[in-house]
Amino acid sequence: MDGKVFDYAPTVGHAALIHARLDRLPATRYIWTLLVMLSLGGAFEYYDLFLMGYIGPGLVRAGLFTAGSASLFGVSGLAAFVAATFTGLFVGALIFSVAADRFGRRAVFTWALLWYTASTCIMAVQTTTGGVLLWRALTGIGLGVELVTIDTYIAELMPRRIRGRAFAMNQVVQFSAVPLVALVAWLLVPRSPFGVDGWRWVVLVGSVSAVLVWFVRRAVPESPRWLVAHGRIADAEAVTAAIERRVEIDLGVALPAAVPGNTPHISAVARSGLTRIFQPPYLTRTLVLVVFNFAQTIGYYGFASWVPTLLIARGITTTTSLGYSFAIALAAPVGPALVMRFADGMDRRLQIVWSAAAIAGFGLLFATASGAGLVAIGVLLTCSNNWMSVAFHAYQSELFPTAIRARAVGFVYAWSRFSAIFTSLIIGFLLERFGTAGVFVFIAGAMVVAGGAVGLFGPPTSGLALEQIAD
């Protein structure tokens, strides 16, 4: 917690050695297996996060919500459902992300998953608009904590030379849930199996599947960097040694000796807590990421959460719009897979700038396209969105010290959730008043702000150790 003091003085050398041992690990089968296990947890979160757009037509058909909003802050429109989700995500990221710094990455990874699963199941049986909104917001809290924890976990476990590729692979696995939820929604939302609304089945499929990840977490170790930050050097040594043994089994040879670096920031950060992000050199990073996150979610979720509804607004039927949405969603894991080729070679700031520009351009084209062109541009827009997602998830998790990483990432990421609360309401309002063209002009302007903030003021991180970046 903020203000808690740890005695690091006798162990700074040990800490530096453990950091160096983790960073010199090669990308073996075991390292990638750890990554996939963590990413599977995120895949179910992505399923639940992206079902907002795909079950939207079903919620409207069931009479729980309307497609548009008669007023900017109305609660009867579909925008209120999206807003409830992001309200929960905002609270989870801003307030509860401290749990990952206090109790550990592994414990929070598990309990946040159970939280979100339980609240999702309860939401699926609600019969009133108020009930759906309440439990959707509570689901969002669990999702908000989990996604921040996974980003923090990956940044700390992956060697620095492959951190960019690791986040790209993480996004490939997580975004694989998007075509799955699109397919399930396409098959079920227009129907009522056994007399139960199809949208309820879509929700339950994701929540039940998430229970399987409980067994996956047993094989994932605690972050040695987190253990070091809490003065648990012996535990960090044991976990690091166990990881090294598994890597050596993959290699068939002993690992080379690690050369420790210097980590003078540890004591100061531990003493200052979260307030450290408002002091140099972190203040500029914090402000850049707050502006970026506030703007980027307008483009990202403004499209992803509204695809079927935007298509219906163009005069396409519910069933056809869900089919088009499924075709577009198939591209979700393709973008991160392509990014793996240059994720560690191209500066992450430039990746954010170029992907933001692509989102703005393809968004404007999507507003006027039709037929096969609509699907093709939707695919390019999806790939651009997910390229930006890979870059910024890696980028923001690198910029802060381990002792406060989850809280810092939670703080800056929360602004994307805060923005999305109002973005969904604004998009519903713009869709009602100005159609899809008005929505995408709004999105394009937000992308200019997002790319410009990082491109002009963000520091470089690619290829650097986390401790170097923190210093």
N, C-alpha and C positions, 0 to 999 in steps of 0.2 A: 504493500500500500504506500501512498505518498507519505513522505516524511520518515519512513522506517530506515534505520541505519544498520548497515552490515559492516563487519570488519573484514576488509579485503586485503589489508596491508601485507599479511604474511603469505598470501596466495596469488599475488599478481603474476608471478613467474609461472606457476602451475596453470593459471588461467590462459596465459599466452600460449603455452605449449599445447594445451587441449585445443584451442582455436586453430593452431597451426596443423595439428594432427587431423582435424576434420577437413580443413581446406586442401590438404595434399592428397586426399583420397581420390582414387580414379573412379570413373563412372562404370562400375561393375554391375552385374545382374542384381546383386543384393541392394545396391543403392537405388536402382530403378524400381525394384520391388517395393521398397519403403515408400517411394514417391507414389506409386500406383495405389498402395493401400490407403495413404492419406487422401488421395484424389477420389477414391471410391466414396469416401465419406462426403466429399464435396459434390459428387455426382447426384446424390439424392437431394442435396440442398438445391442444386440447380434445377432438378426436376420440379421441385416444389416452387421455386422462385419463378420459373418460366411458365408454369401452368396458368399463371394469371391471365395471360393473353389467350391461351387456348381454350380455357373453360369459360371465357367471357361470354361467348354466344349462348352457351348453355345456361349461365346464370340469368341472362336476359330472357331467354325462352321460358325459364321456370318462373318468371315474374318477380324475382328477387331484386333485380336491378334493371335500369334502362340503359340504352347504348350511349346516349348523350347526356349532358348535364344542363338542366334548365337554368341553373345559377352556378356561379364559380365555385361555391363551397357547398353545393348540395350533396346529400348523402344517399340519394336514391339512384344516382347514376353509377355506371360501372367504374368510373374514375374513383369513386369512394372505396371500392374494393382494393384497387391498386394502391390508393393512398393509405389504407389501413395496413397493407403489407409493409410499405416503406416506413410507416410510423413505428412499427415493431422493429424493423431493421435498424432504424435510427437509434432507438432506445437500446437495443442489444449492442450495437457497435460503440455507442458513446458511453454508456453507463456500465454495462456488464462485461466489456472486454477486459476490464481490470482483473477479472477472475483468472484469465490465462496467464497474467504476470504474477499473480499471487499464488495460485494453486498448481500451476504447471500446464504445459500445452496438452499433454496426454489426457489428463483428467477432464479438462474442459472440452476437448474434442469429443469425448464420450458422452458426457452429461448433456451438452448442448444438443447432441443428436437425439437423445431420448426425449428431451424437452420438446423439440420441434415435432417429433413423431407423434407424441401423445396429443399435443394441441391440434395437429392436422387431422387426426382421426376424429376428434370431437367436433371440429369445424365441419367435417363431411356430413354430419347428421343434423346440422342446424336447419331450422325451417323458417327462420325470420331473417330479415336483412340485418337487424342489430346483432343477432347471434353470430351470423357469418362474419361481420366486421370485427366483433370482439375477439373471436378465436383466431381470425386471420392475423390480427395485430399481435396476439400472443405467440403465434407461430413465427412471425417475423422476428421477435426477440431472440428466439433460439437460432434462427438462421443468421441473424446479425452477428452473434457471438461466434458461431461455428466458422463462418467464412473468414473472419479476422484471424481466428486461431489457426486455421489451415495455412493461410498465407505466412503467418509468423513461423509456424512449424517448418514449412518447406524452406524458407530463407535460412533458418538456423541449421537444418540437417544437411542440406545439399552443399557440396564443395563449390567454391567460388567460380571455378572455370566452367561449370555447367549450370549455374544458377538460372540463366536465361532459358536454356533448353528445358530445365526442370519445370519452370513455370509454364512453358509452352506445352509440355507433356501433361502437366496437371490440368491445363485447360482443355486439352484433347479429351481426356477422360471425363472431366466434368461436363463439357459441352456435348458429349455423346448422349447425355440425358435429354437434350433438347429435342432431337428428332424422335426420341422414344416418347416423350410426353406429347409431341405433335401427332405421332401415329396413334397413340392411345386415345387422344382427344378426337381425332378424325373418325375413329371407329366407334367411339362410345357417346360423345357429346350429342350427336343428332338422335340418339336412341335412348331407350329406358329399359335396360336388361332387368328382368324379374320385377318390373314395375318401379324401379328405382332410377331417378334421373341420372343420365350418363355422366354429368359433371362430377357427381359424388363418387362414382367408380374411378374416375381419373385421379381424384384426390387420394382415395384409399390405396390405389396401386402403388403410388410413391411412398406413402407412409409405412405400409407394411414391408416393403422392400428394404427400407432404411434399417430395420431391425437387424438385418444380416450383417451390417457393418460392425455391430457390437462384437462379433467374433473376430473381425479383422483387426480391431484395435489391440488385441492381445500381443500381436507380433510387432507392434510399433513402439520403439523405446522413447523415453522422455528425452527432450532436447538437452544435450550436454551443456550447451551455452546457457540455457535457463538454469540448470543446476549450478553452474559456475556463478551466475549472477546472484544466486541465493546463498553463496558461500559453501555449497555442498560439493566440495572438490573431490572427495573420495567417491561419491556417487557418480559425478561426472567422469572421473577416471574409469570407473567400472563400466559405464555405458559406452564410453569411447573405445575402450579395449575390446568390448564385445563386438562393436561394429567393425573394428579393424580385423578381428579374427574372421568374421564372415567375409569381408572383402578379400582377405588373403586366401581363403578357401576358393573363392571365385578366380583369383589370379593364379594360384598354384605356387606363388613365391611370396617371400616376406616383403612388407612395405618398406620403402626407404625411410630414413630418419627424418623427422620433422624439424624445421628451423623456426623457433618461436619468434613472433614479432613483439612489439611493445603495445600495451593496452592501458595507457595512463588514465583514460577516461572513466574507468569502471567505478572507482570510489566516488567521484563527483556526481555521476549520474545516479548511483544508488541513493545518495543523500538528498538529491534535489527532487526526485520523483518526476511526475508528469510536468511540473512547472518548467522543467529543463527545455521542453520543446518551444518555449516562448523566450528563450535566450539564445544568443549566438553560439554556434553556427546554425542552430536548428530553427530559429524564428523564421528565416526566409524560406526554408524548406516547408515548414508548417503552413505558411501563408500561400505558397505556390500550390501545395496539394489541396488546401481548402478550396481555393478558386477552381482548380482543375476538377476536383470531384464534384463540386456544385454544378459545373457546366457539363461534364462528360455524361452524367447520368441522363441528361435531357435527350442526348442523341442515342445513348445506348438503350435505355428502357423505354424511351419515347417510341422507338421502333419495335423492339422485341416484345414488349408487353401489349402492343396494340395491333400486331400484324393482322389477325383475322378480322378485327373490328374495322381497321382501316380499309381492308379489302371489301368488306360488306358495304362500307360507306361509298365505295366506287361502283356499287350496283351488283356485286357478285353474291350469289346465294351462300347461305351458311355452310352447306356441305362442300361446295366448290371452294370457298375461302379457306376452309380447314384443309382441303387437299392441297391448295397452293401453299398454305402455310407449312404443311409437312414437307413439300418439295424444297422450300426455302430453308427449313430447319435442318435438312440433311447436310447443309453446308456448315453447320455450327462447328463441328470438330475439324473441318477441313482447314479453316483459317489458321488455328493454332498449329496444326500439323505442318503447314507450309512455313510458318514462322520459325519452326525449329531449325531450319537451315541457316538462319542468320541471327538467331536470338541472342547469341553471345558475341557476334562479330560486329553488329551494327549498334551504335550507341542507343540506349533505351529512350533517351530524350527525342532523338530523331524519329524513332519508331512511333512514338506518341504523336508527334507533329504530323507525320505523313498519314497515319491512320485517321487522325481527326479530319484532315483535309479530304480524304477519301470518303468518309462518312457524310460530310457536308455535300460533296458532289453527287454521290450516288443517291443520297436522300432526295435531292431536288429532281433527279431524273425519275426516281420511283413515283413521284407525285404525278407525273404525266404519262408514264408508260402504260402499256396494256398487253393482254394476252401473254405469250411466251416471253416477251420483253420484260413484263412485270416480274415474272419469276426469276429471269436472269439477273436483273438489276437487284432484286431482293437477295439473291445469293451473294452478289458482290458486296452489297451493303452489310450482310451478315458477316462475311469474311473480314471486312474492314473493322466492324465492331469488335470482333473477337481478336483481331490483331492488336487493337488498342487495349483490350482487356489483358492479354498476355503481358504487354509491355508495362502497363501501369500497376498491375498486381505485383510484379517483380520489383518495380521501381520504388513504390512507396514502402514496401517491406524492408528495403535496404537502407533507407535514409536515417534510421534512428537506432540507438543503442539497445542491446538485448534486454537490459533491466527494465526498460519501459516500452519495448517494441510493440507489444500487443495493445497497450493503452494508446500509444502514439498513432499507430495505424488505425485503431478504432476511432480515435478522435477525428483524424482527417477524412477517413472513409465515411464517417457518420454524416458528413456534409453532403455526400452523394445521396444518402438516404433521405436527409432533410429536404434536399432539392426535389427528390422524386415524389415526396408527399404532395408538393404543389404542382410539379410537372404533370402528374397524372390528371389533376383537376384542370390545369390550364389546357392540356391537350384535349380533354373531353369537351371543354368550352370552345376551343378553336375548331375542333372537328364539327361541332354543331353550327358554328357561325361562318367558318371560312373553308370547310372541307379539308381534304388531304393536303392541298397546296399550302394552306396556312400552317398546318402542322409541320411540314418539312422546311419551310422558311424559318420557323422558330428553331428547329433542330440545327440547321446549318449555322445560324448565328451563334448558338451555344458551342459548336465545335471550333469555331474561330477563336473563341475565348479560351477554351480548354487547351488547344494546341499551342496558342500563343503564350500562355502562362508558363508551361513547362519548357517550351523551346527557348524563351528569353531568360528565364530566371532559375531553372532547375540545374543542380550540379550533376556531373558525370558519375556513373556507378559501375558501368560494365567492366567485368574482369577484376574488380577490386575486392579485397576481403571486407567482410562486414565491419570489422574493427577499424580498418582504414577509413571507410566511409563515415563511420561514427565520429572519428577524430577530425 
